[in-house]
C-alpha cells in the first residue's frame, strides 16, 4: 500500500504534463498570404508559357517581388490590404509594362493555429500594352488557395 501512495505524486506529475501538452496551440503549416496568382500565356499560341525573365516591383512602394527571375509560373503579386488599389512595374523579357489592380479587402479566419489573413475581391486589372496584350480575370476572389486569378497574355 505504501508503494502505491509513494507513486501518486509521480503519476500526478506525468498526467499534468500530458494535459498541459495537449492544450498548447499547434503550429501553422498553411499558406497565410493571399497574393494574386498570375499565369502567363503567349498571345500568338494561347499556350501557357513562363517568361524567360520576369521583374516585378511596386510603384510607390519599396517592394521587389521578382528581379530577372526565370521561368516563374505563376507569379505571386502582393496586394496592399490597407489600400483599394496598387500598381506594379512588370518587366517581361526586358519590356516594361505597368499593371494596376482595383480591389476590396476583407478579413478571413484561416484556422485557430494560423489566425487571420486578408482576402481580396478583384474589381479591375488594367495594364499598359508594351508587351502585355491582354489580362483576363479568371477568379475574382483572391485567397490562399493555389488557383490562378489572372491570365497575362504577352
N, C-alpha and C positions, 0 to 999 in steps of 0.2 A: 504494500500500500504506500509506503514511504517513497519508493522509486517512482511511482506514478505521480505523486504530489511534487516531487523534485523536477519532473519533466514538464509540468504545466507551464511554468514561465517560458521555457524554450519553445513549446508548441504555440503559445500565445504570440510570441515574438515572430515566429515564422508566418503565422496566419496574418498578423498585422502587415508584414512585408508584402504578402500576396495581395491583400486588399489595397494597400497603397499603390502598388504597381498597376493594378487593374484600373485605377482611377486617373492615371496620368494620361494626358492627351496624346493622341497618336501623331505621327509625322505626316506632313502633306507631301504626297508624291504626284499630285496632279499639276498640270499647267495652270497658272493663275493670271496670266496676262492675255487679254483679248486683243489681238492685233488683226488688222486687215490682212487676209491671205490673198496675195495677188499671183495668179498663174499667167505665164507668158505664152503667147501663140504667134506664129508667123502669119502675117496678113495674107501673104501670097498662097499659102497652102492650107491655112486653118489648123495646122498641126501644133500640138504643144511643143515649144522649143525654148529652152532656157537661154538667156543671152550669154554671149561669150564673156562679157564684162558688165557688171552692174554696180553703180554707185547710187546711193540714196541718202539724202540728208535733209533735215527740216529747215524750212525758211523761217528766220527769226528765232530759231532755237539752236542750241549747241548739241545737236543730236546727229550723229552719223551712224546709220544702221549698216550700210554696206559701203566698202571702198574698193572698187575694182574687183569685186568678188566674181568668181566664175561659176557658171552652171547653177545658179540659185533658182530653185523651182520647188515650192512657191516662195515669193518674197514676203517677209513679215513686216508690215508697216504699222508703227505705233500711232495711235490717236491720242490727243490731249484730252483727258477726261474733264478738265476744267474749262474747256472751250467748246464752241459749237462748230468750229471749222479749223482746219490746219492745212498747210501746203508743204510740199516737198519738191526738191530738185531730184529728178530721176535721170540718170545718165545710162542709156542702154547702148552698148557697143560704141562708146565715145561720143554719142549725140545726146545733148541735154534737152529735156522737156521739164515742164512744171506740172505737177499733179496736185489738185486741191480736193479736199473732202468736206462735205457738209453733213452733219450728223447730230443726233441727240444721244445723251448718255444716261444710263440708269445703273443702279447698284444691284448686284446679283450675289446671293449666297452660294458659294461653291460647295462647302461642307464645313462641319464643325472643326475639322483639323486645318483646313486651308483658309477659312474665313471668307471674306467678301472680296469681290473684284468689280470692275466696271465693264459693262457690256455697252454696245453702241447700236443704234439704228441708223443705217446709212441712208441719207436723203438724196445725195447727189455726188457725182465724181466728175470733175472737169479736168481737161489737160490741154496743153499746147500740142501742136501737131508736127513737130520736127521729125521724130522717128515713130512716135505713137500714132497709129491710125485710128483706133477705136478702143474705148474702155467699156466693157459690158458688165453690168452688175448682175451677179448670179444669185447671191444670198445677201439680203439687206441687213440681217441681224448678225452682228459681229460678236462671236462668243469665243470660248476657249477650245471649241471643237475643231478638229483638223479638217475643215471643209473650205474650199475656195470661196471667197466673197466676190472677187472681181477677176475678169479675164482682160489682160492687156494685150492687144494685137499690135504688133510692130513690124 
